[in-house]
Amino acid sequence: MNTWNWIEETGERLLQFSPLGVLPDYQRRGHASGLVRASLRAVRAAGEPLLILDGDPAYYGRFGFVRADELGLLPPPECLHDWAFQAAVLDPEATLPQGQVVYSEPFRH
């Protein structure tokens, strides 16, 4: 699932990827990795400079995700674990948004 969020101070929008889930019987077969890679390709092709998510750094780090706060993106208050709020830079030449991220309505509860 992808959804648009925004930066509180500027209103700049940014795309979030999550949640991602694979039924237990189908895990460890590469389905989730394929979904992540396909999403990164699609978002990059759409011209978005980065993709954010809330997930396990041990898993998503292999796809280039880093702590979002290292890039100047502060997690929304609803984010339960600051360490899990991550971003993948898809265009290293782009000026990346910075500031307090606001989740879209479905993620605010």
N, CA, C and O atoms as a Tinker XYZ file with bonds, in Angstrom:
   436  protein
     1  N      0.847000   -1.174000    0.000000    73     2
     2  CA     0.000000    0.000000    0.000000    64     1     3
     3  C      0.889000    1.233000    0.000000    63     2     4     5
     4  O      1.821000    1.325000    0.799000    81     3
     5  N      0.617000    2.155000   -0.865000    73     3     6
     6  CA     1.301000    3.436000   -0.882000    64     5     7
     7  C      0.286000    4.517000   -0.561000    63     6     8     9
     8  O     -0.878000    4.427000   -0.952000    81     7
     9  N      0.730000    5.533000    0.147000    73     7    10
    10  CA    -0.149000    6.642000    0.474000    64     9    11
    11  C      0.687000    7.920000    0.524000    63    10    12    13
    12  O      1.892000    7.885000    0.772000    81    11
    13  N      0.029000    9.030000    0.286000    73    11    14
    14  CA     0.704000   10.327000    0.338000    64    13    15
    15  C      0.633000   10.888000    1.742000    63    14    16    17
    16  O     -0.431000   10.908000    2.359000    81    15
    17  N      1.755000   11.338000    2.238000    73    15    18
    18  CA     1.866000   12.085000    3.483000    64    17    19
    19  C      2.424000   13.453000    3.115000    63    18    20    21
    20  O      2.617000   13.740000    1.934000    81    19
    21  N      2.683000   14.293000    4.094000    73    19    22
    22  CA     3.228000   15.603000    3.776000    64    21    23
    23  C      4.099000   16.125000    4.906000    63    22    24    25
    24  O      4.104000   15.595000    6.018000    81    23
    25  N      4.836000   17.182000    4.584000    73    23    26
    26  CA     5.671000   17.877000    5.557000    64    25    27
    27  C      4.817000   18.988000    6.162000    63    26    28    29
    28  O      4.262000   19.818000    5.441000    81    27
    29  N      4.717000   18.997000    7.472000    73    27    30
    30  CA     3.845000   19.938000    8.165000    64    29    31
    31  C      4.150000   21.389000    7.801000    63    30    32    33
    32  O      3.238000   22.162000    7.507000    81    31
    33  N      5.413000   21.753000    7.820000    73    31    34
    34  CA     5.789000   23.153000    7.629000    64    33    35
    35  C      5.594000   23.657000    6.206000    63    34    36    37
    36  O      5.266000   24.827000    6.007000    81    35
    37  N      5.788000   22.800000    5.218000    73    35    38
    38  CA     5.782000   23.251000    3.822000    64    37    39
    39  C      4.632000   22.709000    2.991000    63    38    40    41
    40  O      4.318000   23.255000    1.933000    81    39
    41  N      4.002000   21.638000    3.461000    73    39    42
    42  CA     2.950000   21.001000    2.680000    64    41    43
    43  C      3.479000   20.109000    1.565000    63    42    44    45
    44  O      2.698000   19.530000    0.810000    81    43
    45  N      4.821000   19.993000    1.455000    73    43    46
    46  CA     5.374000   19.109000    0.431000    64    45    47
    47  C      4.890000   17.691000    0.677000    63    46    48    49
    48  O      4.865000   17.220000    1.814000    81    47
    49  N      4.511000   17.026000   -0.382000    73    47    50
    50  CA     4.034000   15.660000   -0.212000    64    49    51
    51  C      5.170000   14.671000   -0.397000    63    50    52    53
    52  O      6.138000   14.925000   -1.114000    81    51
    53  N      5.022000   13.535000    0.271000    73    51    54
    54  CA     5.973000   12.452000    0.108000    64    53    55
    55  C      5.234000   11.133000    0.215000    63    54    56    57
    56  O      4.237000   11.009000    0.927000    81    55
    57  N      5.738000   10.172000   -0.495000    73    55    58
    58  CA     5.063000    8.888000   -0.623000    64    57    59
    59  C      5.544000    7.918000    0.441000    63    58    60    61
    60  O      6.739000    7.797000    0.707000    81    59
    61  N      4.586000    7.232000    1.041000    73    59    62
    62  CA     4.892000    6.227000    2.055000    64    61    63
    63  C      4.557000    4.841000    1.523000    63    62    64    65
    64  O      3.517000    4.631000    0.898000    81    63
    65  N      5.458000    3.904000    1.782000    73    63    66
    66  CA     5.257000    2.503000    1.431000    64    65    67
    67  C      5.113000    1.720000    2.724000    63    66    68    69
    68  O      6.066000    1.603000    3.494000    81    67
    69  N      3.953000    1.198000    2.956000    73    67    70
    70  CA     3.688000    0.317000    4.093000    64    69    71
    71  C      2.211000    0.367000    4.400000    63    70    72    73
    72  O      1.540000    1.300000    3.961000    81    71
    73  N      1.697000   -0.542000    5.094000    73    71    74
    74  CA     2.385000   -1.715000    5.619000    64    73    75
    75  C      2.521000   -2.796000    4.557000    63    74    76    77
    76  O      1.738000   -2.859000    3.609000    81    75
    77  N      3.503000   -3.622000    4.728000    73    75    78
    78  CA     3.747000   -4.744000    3.836000    64    77    79
    79  C      3.628000   -6.013000    4.666000    63    78    80    81
    80  O      4.251000   -6.134000    5.721000    81    79
    81  N      2.839000   -6.940000    4.194000    73    79    82
    82  CA     2.687000   -8.189000    4.923000    64    81    83
    83  C      2.536000   -9.353000    3.966000    63    82    84    85
    84  O      1.920000   -9.228000    2.908000    81    83
    85  N      3.091000  -10.461000    4.338000    73    83    86
    86  CA     2.972000  -11.695000    3.569000    64    85    87
    87  C      2.483000  -12.763000    4.532000    63    86    88    89
    88  O      3.022000  -12.914000    5.628000    81    87
    89  N      1.469000  -13.499000    4.125000    73    87    90
    90  CA     0.942000  -14.567000    4.969000    64    89    91
    91  C      2.056000  -15.535000    5.365000    63    90    92    93
    92  O      2.944000  -15.820000    4.561000    81    91
    93  N      2.014000  -16.036000    6.583000    73    91    94
    94  CA     3.096000  -16.915000    7.068000    64    93    95
    95  C      3.426000  -18.082000    6.144000    63    94    96    97
    96  O      4.597000  -18.429000    5.986000    81    95
    97  N      2.420000  -18.689000    5.537000    73    95    98
    98  CA     2.685000  -19.836000    4.656000    64    97    99
    99  C      3.489000  -19.458000    3.407000    63    98   100   101
   100  O      4.046000  -20.331000    2.741000    81    99
   101  N      3.549000  -18.164000    3.091000    73    99   102
   102  CA     4.229000  -17.706000    1.876000    64   101   103
   103  C      5.501000  -16.910000    2.168000    63   102   104   105
   104  O      6.139000  -16.402000    1.246000    81   103
   105  N      5.868000  -16.801000    3.434000    73   103   106
   106  CA     7.067000  -16.059000    3.799000    64   105   107
   107  C      8.320000  -16.854000    3.437000    63   106   108   109
   108  O      8.283000  -18.071000    3.253000    81   107
   109  N      9.424000  -16.123000    3.343000    73   107   110
   110  CA    10.742000  -16.687000    3.038000    64   109   111
   111  C     10.813000  -17.313000    1.641000    63   110   112   113
   112  O     11.572000  -18.251000    1.396000    81   111
   113  N     10.004000  -16.766000    0.745000    73   111   114
   114  CA    10.020000  -17.219000   -0.647000    64   113   115
   115  C     10.353000  -16.077000   -1.602000    63   114   116   117
   116  O     10.337000  -16.257000   -2.820000    81   115
   117  N     10.657000  -14.899000   -1.048000    73   115   118
   118  CA    11.025000  -13.759000   -1.882000    64   117   119
   119  C      9.879000  -12.862000   -2.306000    63   118   120   121
   120  O     10.086000  -11.909000   -3.057000    81   119
   121  N      8.666000  -13.154000   -1.834000    73   119   122
   122  CA     7.514000  -12.335000   -2.234000    64   121   123
   123  C      7.648000  -10.897000   -1.737000    63   122   124   125
   124  O      7.449000   -9.956000   -2.505000    81   123
   125  N      7.981000  -10.723000   -0.468000    73   123   126
   126  CA     8.092000   -9.374000    0.090000    64   125   127
   127  C      9.239000   -8.618000   -0.574000    63   126   128   129
   128  O      9.089000   -7.444000   -0.913000    81   127
   129  N     10.372000   -9.270000   -0.762000    73   127   130
   130  CA    11.501000   -8.619000   -1.429000    64   129   131
   131  C     11.117000   -8.163000   -2.827000    63   130   132   133
   132  O     11.477000   -7.065000   -3.253000    81   131
   133  N     10.393000   -9.001000   -3.527000    73   131   134
   134  CA     9.932000   -8.637000   -4.871000    64   133   135
   135  C      9.008000   -7.434000   -4.852000    63   134   136   137
   136  O      9.094000   -6.561000   -5.715000    81   135
   137  N      8.119000   -7.390000   -3.860000    73   135   138
   138  CA     7.219000   -6.243000   -3.736000    64   137   139
   139  C      7.977000   -4.957000   -3.430000    63   138   140   141
   140  O      7.677000   -3.905000   -3.995000    81   139
   141  N      8.953000   -5.042000   -2.542000    73   139   142
   142  CA     9.741000   -3.853000   -2.197000    64   141   143
   143  C     10.513000   -3.381000   -3.423000    63   142   144   145
   144  O     10.486000   -2.192000   -3.741000    81   143
   145  N     11.192000   -4.274000   -4.110000    73   143   146
   146  CA    11.976000   -3.886000   -5.288000    64   145   147
   147  C     11.084000   -3.294000   -6.379000    63   146   148   149
   148  O     11.434000   -2.284000   -6.990000    81   147
   149  N      9.942000   -3.917000   -6.622000    73   147   150
   150  CA     9.023000   -3.400000   -7.640000    64   149   151
   151  C      8.495000   -2.020000   -7.254000    63   150   152   153
   152  O      8.365000   -1.143000   -8.108000    81   151
   153  N      8.194000   -1.827000   -5.983000    73   151   154
   154  CA     7.716000   -0.518000   -5.533000    64   153   155
   155  C      8.792000    0.549000   -5.677000    63   154   156   157
   156  O      8.510000    1.660000   -6.125000    81   155
   157  N     10.033000    0.216000   -5.298000    73   155   158
   158  CA    11.122000    1.175000   -5.455000    64   157   159
   159  C     11.319000    1.550000   -6.924000    63   158   160   161
   160  O     11.533000    2.722000   -7.236000    81   159
   161  N     11.250000    0.582000   -7.819000    73   159   162
   162  CA    11.384000    0.872000   -9.257000    64   161   163
   163  C     10.254000    1.775000   -9.735000    63   162   164   165
   164  O     10.489000    2.742000  -10.458000    81   163
   165  N      9.022000    1.456000   -9.327000    73   163   166
   166  CA     7.864000    2.229000   -9.781000    64   165   167
   167  C      7.906000    3.663000   -9.251000    63   166   168   169
   168  O      7.620000    4.607000   -9.986000    81   167
   169  N      8.258000    3.822000   -7.992000    73   167   170
   170  CA     8.311000    5.165000   -7.400000    64   169   171
   171  C      9.442000    5.971000   -8.035000    63   170   172   173
   172  O      9.279000    7.161000   -8.303000    81   171
   173  N     10.573000    5.339000   -8.276000    73   171   174
   174  CA    11.688000    6.008000   -8.950000    64   173   175
   175  C     11.269000    6.422000  -10.358000    63   174   176   177
   176  O     11.547000    7.545000  -10.778000    81   175
   177  N     10.606000    5.533000  -11.090000    73   175   178
   178  CA    10.152000    5.834000  -12.455000    64   177   179
   179  C      9.137000    6.965000  -12.479000    63   178   180   181
   180  O      9.040000    7.698000  -13.463000    81   179
   181  N      8.383000    7.105000  -11.397000    73   179   182
   182  CA     7.390000    8.188000  -11.307000    64   181   183
   183  C      8.046000    9.530000  -10.978000    63   182   184   185
   184  O      7.383000   10.567000  -10.980000    81   183
   185  N      9.361000    9.505000  -10.694000    73   183   186
   186  CA    10.068000   10.741000  -10.446000    64   185   187
   187  C     10.067000   11.215000   -9.009000    63   186   188   189
   188  O     10.432000   12.357000   -8.730000    81   187
   189  N      9.658000   10.348000   -8.093000    73   187   190
   190  CA     9.675000   10.738000   -6.674000    64   189   191
   191  C     11.101000   10.633000   -6.142000    63   190   192   193
   192  O     11.800000    9.663000   -6.439000    81   191
   193  N     11.543000   11.621000   -5.355000    73   191   194
   194  CA    12.921000   11.612000   -4.880000    64   193   195
   195  C     13.194000   10.658000   -3.728000    63   194   196   197
   196  O     14.337000   10.261000   -3.500000    81   195
   197  N     12.130000   10.287000   -2.992000    73   195   198
   198  CA    12.336000    9.360000   -1.881000    64   197   199
   199  C     11.043000    8.651000   -1.540000    63   198   200   201
   200  O      9.955000    9.047000   -1.961000    81   199
   201  N     11.195000    7.591000   -0.765000    73   199   202
   202  CA    10.062000    6.794000   -0.307000    64   201   203
   203  C     10.261000    6.550000    1.180000    63   202   204   205
   204  O     11.344000    6.147000    1.605000    81   203
   205  N      9.222000    6.791000    1.974000    73   203   206
   206  CA     9.326000    6.570000    3.414000    64   205   207
   207  C      8.534000    5.340000    3.814000    63   206   208   209
   208  O      7.650000    4.889000    3.085000    81   207
   209  N      8.862000    4.803000    4.984000    73   207   210
   210  CA     8.104000    3.686000    5.532000    64   209   211
   211  C      8.361000    3.577000    7.023000    63   210   212   213
   212  O      9.291000    4.176000    7.562000    81   211
   213  N      7.530000    2.812000    7.661000    73   211   214
   214  CA     7.675000    2.489000    9.078000    64   213   215
   215  C      7.837000    0.974000    9.129000    63   214   216   217
   216  O      6.870000    0.239000    8.925000    81   215
   217  N      9.056000    0.502000    9.401000    73   215   218
   218  CA     9.299000   -0.932000    9.368000    64   217   219
   219  C     10.614000   -1.306000   10.025000    63   218   220   221
   220  O     11.316000   -0.458000   10.576000    81   219
   221  N     10.929000   -2.564000    9.960000    73   219   222
   222  CA    12.111000   -3.130000   10.602000    64   221   223
   223  C     13.384000   -2.749000    9.831000    63   222   224   225
   224  O     13.556000   -3.162000    8.684000    81   223
   225  N     14.277000   -1.963000   10.453000    73   223   226
   226  CA    15.512000   -1.568000    9.771000    64   225   227
   227  C     16.379000   -2.757000    9.345000    63   226   228   229
   228  O     17.066000   -2.684000    8.326000    81   227
   229  N     16.355000   -3.832000   10.104000    73   227   230
   230  CA    17.147000   -5.001000    9.740000    64   229   231
   231  C     16.683000   -5.585000    8.406000    63   230   232   233
   232  O     17.487000   -6.141000    7.658000    81   231
   233  N     15.398000   -5.459000    8.112000    73   231   234
   234  CA    14.871000   -5.971000    6.851000    64   233   235
   235  C     15.026000   -4.943000    5.729000    63   234   236   237
   236  O     15.573000   -5.251000    4.670000    81   235
   237  N     14.545000   -3.729000    5.966000    73   235   238
   238  CA    14.489000   -2.735000    4.896000    64   237   239
   239  C     15.840000   -2.097000    4.580000    63   238   240   241
   240  O     16.000000   -1.498000    3.517000    81   239
   241  N     16.807000   -2.215000    5.478000    73   239   242
   242  CA    18.130000   -1.672000    5.218000    64   241   243
   243  C     18.772000   -2.252000    3.968000    63   242   244   245
   244  O     19.535000   -1.566000    3.288000    81   243
   245  N     18.475000   -3.493000    3.662000    73   243   246
   246  CA    19.080000   -4.129000    2.468000    64   245   247
   247  C     18.590000   -3.518000    1.161000    63   246   248   249
   248  O     19.180000   -3.738000    0.104000    81   247
   249  N     17.501000   -2.744000    1.242000    73   247   250
   250  CA    16.963000   -2.090000    0.055000    64   249   251
   251  C     17.357000   -0.619000   -0.019000    63   250   252   253
   252  O     16.889000    0.113000   -0.892000    81   251
   253  N     18.212000   -0.193000    0.892000    73   251   254
   254  CA    18.683000    1.187000    0.868000    64   253   255
   255  C     17.966000    2.139000    1.802000    63   254   256   257
   256  O     18.217000    3.343000    1.764000    81   255
   257  N     17.085000    1.632000    2.634000    73   255   258
   258  CA    16.388000    2.501000    3.586000    64   257   259
   259  C     17.306000    2.815000    4.765000    63   258   260   261
   260  O     18.051000    1.958000    5.241000    81   259
   261  N     17.233000    4.068000    5.225000    73   259   262
   262  CA    17.988000    4.531000    6.396000    64   261   263
   263  C     17.014000    5.261000    7.315000    63   262   264   265
   264  O     15.892000    5.583000    6.925000    81   263
   265  N     17.465000    5.515000    8.543000    73   263   266
   266  CA    16.623000    6.289000    9.460000    64   265   267
   267  C     16.268000    7.619000    8.809000    63   266   268   269
   268  O     17.149000    8.341000    8.342000    81   267
   269  N     14.990000    7.939000    8.779000    73   267   270
   270  CA    14.537000    9.167000    8.129000    64   269   271
   271  C     15.064000   10.411000    8.833000    63   270   272   273
   272  O     15.311000   11.428000    8.185000    81   271
   273  N     15.239000   10.343000   10.154000    73   271   274
   274  CA    15.729000   11.528000   10.859000    64   273   275
   275  C     17.156000   11.881000   10.450000    63   274   276   277
   276  O     17.570000   13.029000   10.614000    81   275
   277  N     17.914000   10.925000    9.923000    73   275   278
   278  CA    19.249000   11.222000    9.403000    64   277   279
   279  C     19.177000   12.111000    8.161000    63   278   280   281
   280  O     20.156000   12.767000    7.805000    81   279
   281  N     18.023000   12.129000    7.507000    73   279   282
   282  CA    17.808000   12.936000    6.309000    64   281   283
   283  C     17.029000   14.214000    6.628000    63   282   284   285
   284  O     16.714000   14.992000    5.727000    81   283
   285  N     16.721000   14.427000    7.903000    73   283   286
   286  CA    15.976000   15.626000    8.288000    64   285   287
   287  C     14.475000   15.461000    8.294000    63   286   288   289
   288  O     13.746000   16.452000    8.352000    81   287
   289  N     13.992000   14.220000    8.236000    73   287   290
   290  CA    12.560000   13.943000    8.286000    64   289   291
   291  C     12.203000   13.437000    9.674000    63   290   292   293
   292  O     12.678000   12.382000   10.095000    81   291
   293  N     11.379000   14.177000   10.376000    73   291   294
   294  CA    10.993000   13.806000   11.729000    64   293   295
   295  C      9.752000   12.933000   11.691000    63   294   296   297
   296  O      8.814000   13.236000   10.954000    81   295
   297  N      9.722000   11.855000   12.466000    73   295   298
   298  CA     8.578000   10.943000   12.427000    64   297   299
   299  C      7.315000   11.594000   12.982000    63   298   300   301
   300  O      7.384000   12.435000   13.878000    81   299
   301  N      6.169000   11.203000   12.445000    73   299   302
   302  CA     4.904000   11.685000   12.989000    64   301   303
   303  C      4.720000   11.196000   14.421000    63   302   304   305
   304  O      5.300000   10.179000   14.802000    81   303
   305  N      3.923000   11.903000   15.221000    73   303   306
   306  CA     3.692000   11.474000   16.602000    64   305   307
   307  C      3.112000   10.064000   16.702000    63   306   308   309
   308  O      3.344000    9.372000   17.693000    81   307
   309  N      2.368000    9.636000   15.696000    73   307   310
   310  CA     1.753000    8.308000   15.722000    64   309   311
   311  C      2.757000    7.188000   15.502000    63   310   312   313
   312  O      2.450000    6.025000   15.765000    81   311
   313  N      3.928000    7.512000   15.032000    73   311   314
   314  CA     4.961000    6.508000   14.790000    64   313   315
   315  C      5.417000    5.971000   16.148000    63   314   316   317
   316  O      5.928000    6.727000   16.974000    81   315
   317  N      5.237000    4.696000   16.376000    73   315   318
   318  CA     5.520000    4.109000   17.675000    64   317   319
   319  C      7.005000    3.998000   17.983000    63   318   320   321
   320  O      7.401000    4.036000   19.148000    81   319
   321  N      7.823000    3.862000   16.960000    73   319   322
   322  CA     9.259000    3.674000   17.160000    64   321   323
   323  C     10.020000    4.561000   16.186000    63   322   324   325
   324  O     10.008000    4.316000   14.980000    81   323
   325  N     10.682000    5.591000   16.704000    73   323   326
   326  CA    11.444000    6.499000   15.842000    64   325   327
   327  C     12.449000    5.749000   14.981000    63   326   328   329
   328  O     12.675000    6.115000   13.827000    81   327
   329  N     13.055000    4.697000   15.536000    73   327   330
   330  CA    14.065000    3.933000   14.806000    64   329   331
   331  C     13.492000    3.205000   13.599000    63   330   332   333
   332  O     14.239000    2.825000   12.698000    81   331
   333  N     12.176000    3.006000   13.565000    73   331   334
   334  CA    11.547000    2.279000   12.465000    64   333   335
   335  C     11.105000    3.196000   11.324000    63   334   336   337
   336  O     10.765000    2.715000   10.243000    81   335
   337  N     11.107000    4.511000   11.553000    73   335   338
   338  CA    10.704000    5.466000   10.527000    64   337   339
   339  C     11.894000    5.686000    9.599000    63   338   340   341
   340  O     12.908000    6.255000   10.004000    81   339
   341  N     11.766000    5.231000    8.346000    73   339   342
   342  CA    12.891000    5.177000    7.426000    64   341   343
   343  C     12.567000    5.812000    6.085000    63   342   344   345
   344  O     11.407000    6.059000    5.756000    81   343
   345  N     13.611000    6.066000    5.328000    73   343   346
   346  CA    13.450000    6.615000    3.981000    64   345   347
   347  C     14.503000    6.030000    3.064000    63   346   348   349
   348  O     15.622000    5.737000    3.486000    81   347
   349  N     14.134000    5.865000    1.805000    73   347   350
   350  CA    15.076000    5.466000    0.762000    64   349   351
   351  C     15.176000    6.625000   -0.215000    63   350   352   353
   352  O     14.168000    7.069000   -0.764000    81   351
   353  N     16.379000    7.112000   -0.432000    73   351   354
   354  CA    16.609000    8.189000   -1.386000    64   353   355
   355  C     16.668000    7.563000   -2.775000    63   354   356   357
   356  O     17.497000    6.694000   -3.043000    81   355
   357  N     15.779000    8.014000   -3.649000    73   355   358
   358  CA    15.684000    7.452000   -4.988000    64   357   359
   359  C     16.335000    8.338000   -6.039000    63   358   360   361
   360  O     16.661000    7.875000   -7.132000    81   359
   361  N     16.525000    9.611000   -5.708000    73   359   362
   362  CA    17.183000   10.549000   -6.610000    64   361   363
   363  C     18.207000   11.331000   -5.806000    63   362   364   365
   364  O     17.867000   12.320000   -5.157000    81   363
   365  N     19.459000   10.894000   -5.843000    73   363   366
   366  CA    20.484000   11.553000   -5.032000    64   365   367
   367  C     20.756000   12.996000   -5.441000    63   366   368   369
   368  O     21.386000   13.740000   -4.690000    81   367
   369  N     20.292000   13.399000   -6.617000    73   367   370
   370  CA    20.492000   14.774000   -7.087000    64   369   371
   371  C     19.378000   15.717000   -6.614000    63   370   372   373
   372  O     19.527000   16.936000   -6.693000    81   371
   373  N     18.292000   15.171000   -6.136000    73   371   374
   374  CA    17.127000   15.993000   -5.758000    64   373   375
   375  C     17.342000   16.676000   -4.414000    63   374   376   377
   376  O     18.076000   16.185000   -3.557000    81   375
   377  N     16.694000   17.805000   -4.254000    73   375   378
   378  CA    16.625000   18.459000   -2.952000    64   377   379
   379  C     15.517000   17.754000   -2.182000    63   378   380   381
   380  O     14.355000   17.785000   -2.586000    81   379
   381  N     15.875000   17.128000   -1.089000    73   379   382
   382  CA    14.907000   16.324000   -0.343000    64   381   383
   383  C     14.123000   17.190000    0.640000    63   382   384   385
   384  O     14.669000   18.127000    1.222000    81   383
   385  N     12.854000   16.874000    0.820000    73   383   386
   386  CA    12.079000   17.600000    1.829000    64   385   387
   387  C     12.602000   17.304000    3.225000    63   386   388   389
   388  O     13.138000   16.227000    3.485000    81   387
   389  N     12.442000   18.263000    4.110000    73   387   390
   390  CA    12.843000   18.089000    5.502000    64   389   391
   391  C     11.775000   18.686000    6.395000    63   390   392   393
   392  O     11.081000   19.625000    6.006000    81   391
   393  N     11.645000   18.139000    7.596000    73   391   394
   394  CA    10.694000   18.667000    8.565000    64   393   395
   395  C      9.861000   17.567000    9.189000    63   394   396   397
   396  O     10.161000   16.380000    9.057000    81   395
   397  N      8.812000   17.985000    9.870000    73   395   398
   398  CA     7.896000   17.075000   10.569000    64   397   399
   399  C      6.949000   16.425000    9.571000    63   398   400   401
   400  O      6.204000   17.115000    8.875000    81   399
   401  N      6.978000   15.105000    9.501000    73   399   402
   402  CA     6.081000   14.377000    8.603000    64   401   403
   403  C      4.721000   14.222000    9.267000    63   402   404   405
   404  O      4.623000   13.936000   10.461000    81   403
   405  N      3.680000   14.415000    8.475000    73   403   406
   406  CA     2.295000   14.230000    8.926000    64   405   407
   407  C      1.723000   13.062000    8.139000    63   406   408   409
   408  O      1.706000   13.074000    6.908000    81   407
   409  N      1.253000   12.053000    8.864000    73   407   410
   410  CA     0.632000   10.908000    8.215000    64   409   411
   411  C     -0.710000   11.299000    7.606000    63   410   412   413
   412  O     -1.397000   12.188000    8.110000    81   411
   413  N     -1.074000   10.628000    6.520000    73   411   414
   414  CA    -2.415000   10.775000    5.946000    64   413   415
   415  C     -3.418000   10.151000    6.925000    63   414   416   417
   416  O     -3.038000    9.405000    7.828000    81   415
   417  N     -4.655000   10.455000    6.738000    73   415   418
   418  CA    -5.714000   10.066000    7.681000    64   417   419
   419  C     -5.708000    8.583000    8.071000    63   418   420   421
   420  O     -5.842000    8.296000    9.261000    81   419
   421  N     -5.563000    7.625000    7.153000    73   419   422
   422  CA    -5.620000    6.221000    7.572000    64   421   423
   423  C     -4.542000    5.818000    8.582000    63   422   424   425
   424  O     -4.720000    4.846000    9.315000    81   423
   425  N     -3.434000    6.550000    8.628000    73   423   426
   426  CA    -2.332000    6.185000    9.508000    64   425   427
   427  C     -2.313000    6.973000   10.812000    63   426   428   429
   428  O     -1.427000    6.760000   11.639000    81   427
   429  N     -3.270000    7.878000   11.015000    73   427   430
   430  CA    -3.271000    8.716000   12.215000    64   429   431
   431  C     -3.938000    8.073000   13.417000    63   430   432   433
   432  O     -4.027000    8.705000   14.470000    81   431
   433  N     -4.392000    6.883000   13.301000    73   431   434
   434  CA    -5.120000    6.260000   14.412000    64   433   435
   435  C     -4.397000    5.053000   14.945000    63   434   436
   436  O     -4.873000    4.412000   15.881000    81   435
